[in-house]
């Protein structure tokens, strides 16, 4: 009897863990499916995990993971904070170029001059240089995010959208300017960036697959923590009614800066990983098309949901291939028409519409169970 | 007292004027007369082009709060339409009957509305009925286009040699096979009209005067369709036989009209339903610019084309002055010791003419009055009983027409290519932001500043052996400077 009235604390903790597991059942199932995917796929096609179609589809999924995180970071601004920016490619491209430039021009020299080893004699020069690259990407992304948010404090609305577009365009023009051909490769971009051997995506495809997956999971977790935190609530409050949020006592500039910096950080890291994945950094990564891609993914999946843009990225990456097969090089035409139809008639995207509809169905279902209530 | 009043009202103008004079004196001294005049003239040319894009953009934004991302596409469409008309109009005349037939069908909306709304359609089926009608109409349009070699028609201008105009004439589909296409398009238009009439919706207000006008419009467009169907080949030949200068000015008009028509159609179909959701409006126009760019790539391949200059601007030799050019029509003109292409001077003149025209329309016409009032306070204009919806459509068409005119004006000077729209749109946006949204004189001054800055930036870049890319990127800095001082642009309305 005593144990009933006073349940041991440990069980409560386990209970809470089980509860949260139950709540995030869907994402966990997807995660398990994605972890198992390479092995199951290889078993089905009867090939090895590291070659043939298995390797190809792992590659496709890696691109999806990275783009999904990029789109998600865009949604943090557009969907949650209600900031329309057209400069998101600057973050992505900035991360990619920082990574590629560092690996191509600085890292080899560092590796040649310095040696870092653990006390046990284990040589960890390459990993620490790579870590330095990631830190550099973080720094550049933070700087870019701050730059954009400084502008956003002073200029609002449509003006701001145009300025972000212009700044991103300026960065794009500089990224393909022939003045810096020695470093950036101008129009061609940087190709064959010497990525560390242990992360080489062609050699260790499966390893890279898991790295990308882990990256996606961590970033999603981070974004979800932020969105569900009090700070995230204030983002939404700013989106819904800025003057009211300000009246309650929240500084819009501060929270917009936080949103920008977080979004820039995630986008920059996604860009850096994309640079490692393609072993290159090209001007197309900083171009407006990249921003538009993130925008399309976000709209397609549903603004204001974290899962939506990721789903949108997956749909876009896969359907893009099929559309390419069916319509040839002009498939963006079909895609553009689909996009307009979506914007006109399905403004909440896949996930948003699903949530709306499923809530309606649930209500209807509940009403059906109580015929008396259904009368009115 | 009066001096302070002048200073207050024209502060921005005075500062800009003084700044420009100081800079030009410095430039004249340090660069020397020749290079200064040449750079300034190139700057003016660029400024004129930027103004043509920015003028429509700024009016549209000022009145309707629509950030039109498809504006650059309008510029591009103007260039393509004018280029087609000038080089070989087979494509335009080949498709004209179809478009006219579709419009003839759509204009009957007010006529059938009194009947349609009395049709007893249950409320829950009305939406479905409308959607189904539109889908059938789209299917009819697709069926009407099946088998028509649109790309073949589009290619006719690409192989034009301009030696013998009659050799350019391409035989079209015989009438016996062609007639069903306009018929199908007419049917599709009628179905769209039916959907527009909202069958069963008794809340609609019916106006009898509109019905009478609609009969006239139907008859007019039907007649035009018939004429266009019959003269598909002969009209193209007639245009090609014309004097090339006349044809060039006609192509300016054709480009502007086609741009205006497409702009109006976009406003009615795409923009109007989305006024309540501004963010989605931006996204829709963005998607549209994407679609239009891809469409031109599909029709004309993603290659740049050079439109030849009309003989008016391409006689060999050099005119000693602008006056002499009027009799000789030479390729270049000498101005203050600088040999400058005469066509670029024409672009400057076109930009100036457009500015004057716009000023007249804005200051002395009823439409202009409504626009100015609407920029000030849209709700009040609506409350005064002005049909704002129609004004919106007109303004959108006007803006698109201006951009298209700029496009065809630029075509003999810049390459005609699918990305030309995006390139000028970016500069147009920056111009509008510098000048302030909603102010056409702001757009003019912004365009002037930006054009001069680009030209002198290119000059400096060359001097310090950098590429023009750096000066292109540096226009952003000008924008940032202006916005830091005046967050709403030079002449923008304050929030």
Interface residues (C-beta under 8 A of the other chain):
Chain A: X84 X151 X154 X155 X156 X158 X159 X161 X162 X163 X165 X166 X167 X169 X170 X171 X173 X174 X176 X177 X178 X179 X288 X292 X295 X299 X330 X332 X333 X336 X337 X339 X340 X343 X344 X347
Chain B: X61 X65 X67 X270 X273 X274 X277 X279 X280 X282 X283 X284 X286 X287 X288 X290 X291 X294 X295 X297 X298 X422 X426 X429 X430 X432 X433 X437 X466 X467 X469 X470 X472 X473 X474 X475 X476 X479 X480 X483 X484 X487 X488 X489 X495
